[in-house]
Amino acid sequence: MNNITSNHYNLDKCNSCPVRELSFCNALDSHALEEFSALSKTRAFEDGQLIFSEGKNNEYLGSITHGIVKIYKLLDDGRQQIVSLGFPGDMLGNIVDAEYNYFAESVGETKVCFYQVARINSFAESNPEIYRSILGKTTEQLGHAREWLLLLGRKTAQEKIASFLLLLAEHHKGSSPDQAFKIPLKRQEIADFLGLTIETVSRHFSNLKSKQLIREYAGHMLTIVDHEALRNIA
C-alpha cells in the first residue's frame, strides 16, 4: 500500500472522488470526512491483478473508485466461479469476518480506496454513523446479489445475456447511452458467471447482433443499439 502523504491531500482526494455519492463514506460530514480521509490509501491495479485472496486476514475494507472487480470462489477442481462483479462505488470486504471469504481480481485498470478495519473501528467510536453507512452498503449489495441470483435461476439463456449487457450499460459512465463500452469478461467468464456454456453465450451474442440490438467492435467494445428491445428480452 502507498503511504499517506498528508491530511490535506487525502481530503482533496475525497472531495474530488468521482464516486463519493455512491461510497459508504458519503454519510460523513465535512469535519468527519477530513478525519476519515487521513485513514485512506488508494491503490491502482492492472488487469488481472489480485486484490483480495480468500482465507487471508481481513485487514482492509475497500471502496472501488474506478474500474470493475471480479469477485469469485475457487471450486475444488481449481475452476473459478464468478459470484458477482464490483463497480465504482461498491464496497469490497467487510468489518466483521476474520478472513476474506472470496477472491477479488481487477478487470482492466482499477483503483480501490482502502481503509484498515482496525482504524475504522477506532474512528467509529466517535463517528458511529460510519458503521450505519457500511451496514447500509452491505445490505444494498446483498440485495442486488440476491436479486441477480434469483433472476439467473429463472431466466432463459437469452434473457440472462440481455440482463448482463444491461447491467454493464447501467454502470458505464459514458456521455451517451449509445456510447460503446468495454465487455470486461472473456466469453468463458461470461459463461461461468451466467451458468451457461461458452457456445451458448457466443450463439446468443451472434443472435443479438443479427437482430441489430447490439454492435461489437475491436477490443471487446460493444454498443447497445436498441435499449428498449433489449430490456423487453431481459
C-alpha positions in Angstrom: 0.0 0.0 0.0 1.2 3.5 -0.7 2.0 5.8 2.2 -0.4 8.7 3.1 1.3 12.0 2.2 -0.9 14.5 4.1 -4.4 15.0 5.5 -4.9 17.9 3.1 -4.0 15.7 0.1 -6.4 12.9 1.2 -9.3 15.4 1.8 -8.8 16.9 -1.6 -8.9 13.3 -3.0 -12.1 12.6 -1.2 -13.8 15.8 -2.3 -12.9 15.1 -5.9 -13.7 11.4 -5.7 -15.9 10.5 -8.8 -18.0 8.0 -6.7 -18.2 9.9 -3.4 -22.0 9.9 -3.6 -22.1 6.2 -4.1 -19.5 5.2 -1.5 -20.1 4.4 2.2 -18.1 7.4 3.3 -20.8 9.7 1.8 -22.5 9.6 5.2 -19.8 11.7 6.8 -20.0 15.5 7.2 -17.0 17.6 6.2 -15.3 17.6 9.6 -15.6 13.8 10.0 -14.6 13.3 6.3 -11.4 15.2 6.9 -10.5 12.9 9.8 -11.6 9.8 7.9 -9.7 10.8 4.7 -6.4 10.6 6.6 -7.0 6.8 7.1 -7.3 6.1 3.4 -4.9 4.7 0.9 -5.6 4.4 -2.8 -4.0 1.7 -4.9 -4.1 1.2 -8.6 -4.3 -2.3 -10.1 -3.6 -3.6 -13.6 -5.8 -6.0 -15.4 -5.9 -9.4 -13.7 -4.2 -8.4 -10.5 -5.4 -10.0 -7.3 -6.8 -7.5 -4.8 -8.0 -9.9 -2.0 -7.4 -13.6 -1.5 -9.9 -15.9 0.2 -8.6 -17.1 3.6 -6.2 -14.2 4.1 -6.6 -11.9 7.2 -9.3 -9.4 6.7 -7.2 -6.2 7.2 -8.8 -3.7 4.8 -12.2 -2.5 3.7 -12.1 -1.3 0.1 -14.2 1.1 -2.0 -13.9 0.8 -5.8 -13.3 4.3 -7.3 -12.5 3.2 -10.9 -12.9 0.1 -13.0 -14.5 -3.3 -12.3 -13.6 -6.0 -9.9 -14.3 -9.7 -10.5 -15.4 -11.5 -7.3 -15.1 -15.3 -7.3 -14.7 -18.5 -5.4 -12.4 -21.4 -6.3 -14.0 -24.8 -6.9 -12.4 -28.0 -5.7 -11.1 -28.7 -9.2 -9.4 -25.3 -9.4 -12.0 -23.6 -11.6 -13.3 -20.1 -10.9 -16.9 -19.5 -10.1 -17.7 -15.8 -10.6 -20.3 -14.8 -8.0 -20.5 -11.1 -8.7 -19.0 -8.0 -10.2 -18.0 -4.9 -8.3 -18.5 -1.5 -9.9 -17.3 2.0 -8.9 -18.9 2.9 -5.5 -19.2 -0.7 -4.5 -17.5 -2.0 -1.3 -15.0 -4.8 -1.1 -14.7 -6.8 2.1 -16.4 -6.3 5.4 -15.6 -5.3 9.0 -16.9 -8.5 10.7 -15.1 -11.6 9.3 -11.6 -12.5 10.5 -10.7 -13.6 6.9 -11.7 -12.6 3.4 -14.4 -15.1 2.1 -13.8 -14.6 -1.6 -11.2 -13.7 -4.2 -11.3 -10.2 -5.7 -9.4 -9.5 -9.0 -9.2 -6.4 -11.1 -10.7 -6.3 -14.6 -8.9 -3.8 -16.6 -7.3 -0.8 -14.9 -8.9 -0.5 -11.5 -8.5 1.8 -8.4 -9.5 1.0 -4.9 -9.5 3.2 -1.8 -8.6 1.1 1.2 -9.2 1.6 5.0 -7.7 -0.5 7.7 -10.6 -2.3 9.5 -8.9 -1.7 12.9 -8.7 2.0 12.2 -12.3 2.1 11.0 -13.3 0.6 14.4 -11.4 3.3 16.3 -12.8 6.0 14.1 -16.4 4.7 14.7 -16.1 5.2 18.5 -16.7 8.9 17.9 -18.3 8.6 14.5 -20.9 5.8 14.7 -22.6 6.9 11.5 -19.8 5.2 9.6 -21.0 1.8 10.9 -24.5 2.6 9.8 -23.3 3.6 6.4 -21.2 0.4 6.0 -24.1 -1.7 7.1 -26.4 0.1 4.7 -23.9 -0.5 1.8 -23.6 -4.2 2.8 -27.4 -4.6 2.8 -27.7 -2.9 -0.5 -25.0 -5.1 -2.2 -26.5 -8.2 -0.7 -29.9 -7.2 -2.0 -28.5 -6.7 -5.5 -26.7 -10.1 -5.3 -29.8 -11.9 -4.2 -31.9 -10.3 -6.9 -29.3 -11.2 -9.5 -29.1 -14.8 -8.4 -32.9 -15.1 -8.4 -33.1 -13.7 -11.9 -30.4 -16.0 -13.1 -32.2 -19.0 -11.7 -35.4 -18.2 -13.5 -34.3 -16.7 -16.8 -33.5 -18.3 -20.2 -30.0 -18.1 -21.7 -31.1 -15.2 -24.0 -32.7 -13.3 -21.0 -29.5 -13.8 -18.9 -27.3 -12.4 -21.6 -29.6 -9.4 -22.2 -29.7 -8.7 -18.4 -25.9 -9.0 -18.2 -25.4 -6.4 -21.0 -27.9 -4.0 -19.4 -26.1 -4.4 -16.1 -22.8 -3.3 -17.7 -24.5 -0.5 -19.6 -26.1 0.8 -16.3 -22.7 1.1 -14.7 -21.0 2.6 -17.7 -20.3 6.3 -17.2 -20.4 7.4 -20.8 -21.7 10.7 -22.2 -24.4 8.9 -24.2 -26.5 5.8 -23.7 -25.4 4.7 -27.2 -21.7 5.1 -26.4 -19.6 2.0 -26.7 -18.3 0.3 -23.5 -15.9 -2.5 -22.9 -17.1 -6.0 -22.1 -14.9 -6.7 -19.0 -15.1 -10.5 -19.1 -13.9 -13.1 -21.6 -16.6 -15.3 -23.2 -15.7 -18.2 -20.9 -16.0 -16.0 -17.8 -19.4 -14.7 -19.0 -20.5 -18.3 -19.4 -19.3 -19.1 -15.9 -21.0 -16.1 -14.4 -24.3 -16.8 -16.1 -24.2 -20.6 -15.7 -24.1 -21.2 -19.4 -21.7 -22.9 -21.9 -19.4 -20.7 -24.0 -21.1 -22.0 -27.1 -24.5 -20.8 -25.8 -23.0 -17.4 -25.0 -21.4 -17.0 -28.4 -24.6 -18.1 -30.2 -26.8 -15.6 -28.4 -24.4 -12.7 -28.9 -24.5 -13.5 -32.6 -28.3 -13.6 -32.4 -28.5 -10.2 -30.8 -26.1 -8.8 -33.4 -28.1 -10.3 -36.3 -31.2 -8.6 -34.8 -29.2 -5.3 -34.7 -29.8 -4.9 -31.0 -26.1 -4.7 -30.2 -23.0 -3.9 -32.2 -19.5 -5.2 -31.4 -16.2 -3.6 -32.2 -12.5 -4.5 -31.9 -11.0 -4.5 -28.4 -14.1 -6.1 -26.8 -16.1 -2.9 -27.2 -19.9 -3.1 -27.5 -22.8 -0.7 -28.1 -26.4 -1.4 -27.3 -28.3 -0.2 -30.4 -31.8 -0.7 -29.0 -32.1 -0.5 -25.3 -35.8 -0.9 -25.2 -35.8 -4.1 -27.2 -33.0 -5.5 -25.1 -35.0 -4.7 -21.9 -38.0 -6.5 -23.4 -35.9 -9.6 -23.8 -34.4 -9.3 -20.3 
